[in-house]
Amino acid sequence: MGHDISGYNKAGEEIAYARFSMGNHNATILYNLLDANNYYAGVSGSGGSSTFSIQQIEKALNGYKQFYKNSDFLNMDQKQISEFIQNCLATARIEGSVGVYFG
């Protein structure tokens, strides 16, 4: 069990991926930043998916920057959250939106 969160472009290709073990509380940070707590199912994601606009992903990136603004050192989870959001934003800027699956 664990949280496997994937970002997809309109062609259905995976463009972003984040993995958290079932006991890793950092998974909730990504759910919160995406305002997607309804997809959080405790030990894993709910298996649902959603489409996010450019504005929603930009809001998540701004939230990330605020949350970690005093961090001089980023751990592995912080880096994967940042990369996930940035990859989703890059796709959303090209395609107008991005899909995210919460497994």
C-alpha contacts under 8 A as a table, 3 or more apart, distances in Angstrom:
res1	aa1	res2	aa2	distance
1	M	21	S	6.92
1	M	22	M	5.74
1	M	43	V	6.19
1	M	44	S	6.14
2	G	19	R	7.26
2	G	20	F	5.75
2	G	21	S	4.37
2	G	22	M	4.07
2	G	23	G	7.76
2	G	43	V	5.68
2	G	44	S	4.68
2	G	45	G	7.60
2	G	103	G	7.91
3	H	18	A	7.83
3	H	19	R	5.57
3	H	20	F	5.01
3	H	21	S	6.22
3	H	22	M	6.41
3	H	27	A	6.97
3	H	43	V	7.10
3	H	44	S	4.47
3	H	45	G	5.46
3	H	102	F	7.14
3	H	103	G	5.74
4	D	17	Y	7.25
4	D	18	A	6.00
4	D	19	R	4.71
4	D	20	F	6.70
4	D	44	S	7.46
4	D	45	G	7.13
4	D	102	F	6.31
4	D	103	G	4.88
5	I	17	Y	5.71
5	I	18	A	5.20
5	I	19	R	6.38
5	I	45	G	7.64
5	I	100	V	6.97
5	I	101	Y	5.65
5	I	102	F	4.72
5	I	103	G	5.83
6	S	14	E	6.54
6	S	15	I	7.51
6	S	16	A	5.52
6	S	17	Y	4.46
6	S	18	A	6.52
6	S	100	V	5.53
6	S	101	Y	5.18
6	S	102	F	6.77
7	G	14	E	5.68
7	G	15	I	5.46
7	G	16	A	4.60
7	G	17	Y	6.23
7	G	84	F	7.63
7	G	88	C	6.20
7	G	98	V	6.73
7	G	99	G	5.57
7	G	100	V	4.40
7	G	101	Y	6.46
8	Y	11	A	7.71
8	Y	12	G	5.50
8	Y	13	E	5.33
8	Y	14	E	4.49
8	Y	15	I	5.36
8	Y	16	A	6.95
8	Y	88	C	7.84
8	Y	98	V	6.01
8	Y	99	G	4.91
8	Y	100	V	6.09
8	Y	101	Y	7.91
9	N	12	G	5.38
9	N	13	E	5.56
9	N	14	E	6.67
9	N	15	I	6.56
9	N	91	T	6.47
9	N	92	A	7.99
9	N	95	E	7.58
9	N	97	S	7.96
9	N	98	V	5.58
9	N	99	G	6.32
10	K	13	E	7.41
10	K	95	E	7.36
10	K	98	V	7.10
10	K	99	G	7.48
14	E	17	Y	7.46
15	I	87	N	6.48
15	I	88	C	6.99
15	I	91	T	7.64
16	A	83	E	7.65
16	A	84	F	5.19
16	A	85	I	7.92
16	A	87	N	5.74
16	A	88	C	6.38
17	Y	84	F	6.06
18	A	80	Q	6.10
18	A	81	I	6.84
18	A	84	F	6.43
20	F	23	G	7.94
20	F	24	N	5.91
20	F	26	N	7.40
20	F	27	A	5.87
21	S	24	N	5.31
21	S	43	V	7.93
22	M	42	G	7.44
22	M	43	V	4.44
22	M	44	S	6.12
23	G	43	V	6.94
24	N	27	A	6.17
25	H	28	T	5.76
25	H	29	I	7.52
26	N	29	I	5.21
26	N	30	L	7.15
26	N	77	D	6.81
27	A	30	L	5.53
27	A	31	Y	6.56
28	T	31	Y	4.96
28	T	32	N	5.95
28	T	37	N	7.73
28	T	40	Y	7.61
29	I	32	N	5.11
29	I	33	L	6.09
30	L	33	L	5.07
30	L	34	L	6.19
30	L	81	I	6.39
31	Y	34	L	5.27
31	Y	35	D	6.03
31	Y	36	A	4.96
31	Y	37	N	5.33
31	Y	39	Y	7.65
31	Y	40	Y	6.97
32	N	35	D	4.85
32	N	36	A	6.14
32	N	37	N	6.05
33	L	36	A	7.65
33	L	59	K	7.79
33	L	60	A	4.74
33	L	61	L	7.67
33	L	63	G	6.17
33	L	64	Y	6.76
34	L	56	Q	7.21
34	L	57	I	7.05
34	L	60	A	5.46
35	D	60	A	7.99
36	A	39	Y	5.70
36	A	40	Y	7.33
37	N	40	Y	5.15
38	N	41	A	7.85
39	Y	45	G	5.69
39	Y	46	S	5.01
39	Y	47	G	7.43
39	Y	48	G	6.39
39	Y	49	S	7.90
39	Y	102	F	6.34
40	Y	44	S	6.73
40	Y	45	G	4.90
40	Y	46	S	5.91
40	Y	102	F	7.73
41	A	44	S	5.40
41	A	45	G	5.06
41	A	46	S	5.13
42	G	45	G	7.21
44	S	103	G	6.18
45	G	48	G	7.51
45	G	102	F	4.76
45	G	103	G	4.29
46	S	102	F	6.16
46	S	103	G	6.00
47	G	101	Y	6.88
47	G	102	F	5.31
47	G	103	G	4.52
48	G	101	Y	5.98
48	G	102	F	5.62
48	G	103	G	7.12
49	S	99	G	7.00
49	S	100	V	5.43
49	S	101	Y	4.19
49	S	102	F	5.90
50	S	99	G	5.70
50	S	100	V	5.48
50	S	101	Y	6.70
51	T	97	S	6.53
51	T	98	V	5.58
51	T	99	G	4.33
51	T	100	V	6.25
52	F	56	Q	5.91
52	F	57	I	6.62
52	F	92	A	7.86
52	F	97	S	5.45
52	F	98	V	5.34
52	F	99	G	6.18
52	F	100	V	7.46
53	S	56	Q	5.19
53	S	57	I	6.43
53	S	92	A	6.57
53	S	96	G	6.36
53	S	97	S	4.44
53	S	98	V	6.65
54	I	57	I	5.28
54	I	58	E	6.05
54	I	89	L	6.44
54	I	92	A	5.24
54	I	93	R	6.09
54	I	96	G	6.20
54	I	97	S	5.79
54	I	98	V	7.93
55	Q	58	E	5.01
55	Q	59	K	6.06
56	Q	59	K	5.06
56	Q	60	A	6.31
57	I	60	A	4.91
57	I	61	L	6.23
57	I	85	I	6.74
57	I	88	C	7.08
57	I	89	L	5.75
57	I	92	A	7.85
58	E	61	L	5.03
58	E	62	N	6.16
58	E	89	L	6.81
59	K	62	N	5.09
59	K	63	G	6.07
60	A	63	G	5.01
60	A	64	Y	6.11
60	A	85	I	7.13
61	L	64	Y	4.96
61	L	65	K	6.26
61	L	82	S	7.52
61	L	85	I	6.26
61	L	86	Q	7.29
62	N	65	K	5.10
62	N	66	Q	6.27
63	G	66	Q	5.10
63	G	67	F	6.01
64	Y	67	F	5.07
64	Y	68	Y	6.17
64	Y	82	S	7.32
65	K	68	Y	5.39
65	K	69	K	5.50
66	Q	69	K	5.06
67	F	70	N	7.98
68	Y	71	S	5.27
71	S	74	L	6.61
74	L	77	D	7.92
74	L	78	Q	5.59
74	L	79	K	6.17
75	N	78	Q	5.32
75	N	79	K	6.28
76	M	79	K	5.15
76	M	80	Q	6.22
77	D	80	Q	5.07
77	D	81	I	6.12
78	Q	81	I	5.19
78	Q	82	S	6.22
79	K	82	S	5.09
79	K	83	E	6.08
80	Q	83	E	5.05
80	Q	84	F	5.92
81	I	84	F	5.11
81	I	85	I	6.25
82	S	85	I	5.32
82	S	86	Q	6.07
83	E	86	Q	5.07
83	E	87	N	5.94
84	F	87	N	5.31
84	F	88	C	6.18
85	I	88	C	5.11
85	I	89	L	6.05
86	Q	89	L	4.98
86	Q	90	A	6.16
87	N	90	A	5.14
87	N	91	T	6.42
88	C	91	T	5.25
88	C	92	A	6.06
88	C	98	V	6.22
89	L	92	A	4.94
89	L	93	R	6.01
89	L	98	V	7.77
90	A	93	R	5.29
90	A	94	I	6.55
91	T	94	I	5.18
91	T	95	E	5.97
91	T	96	G	7.71
91	T	97	S	7.15
91	T	98	V	6.33
92	A	95	E	5.09
92	A	96	G	4.74
92	A	97	S	4.15
92	A	98	V	5.09
93	R	96	G	5.52
93	R	97	S	7.16
95	E	98	V	7.36
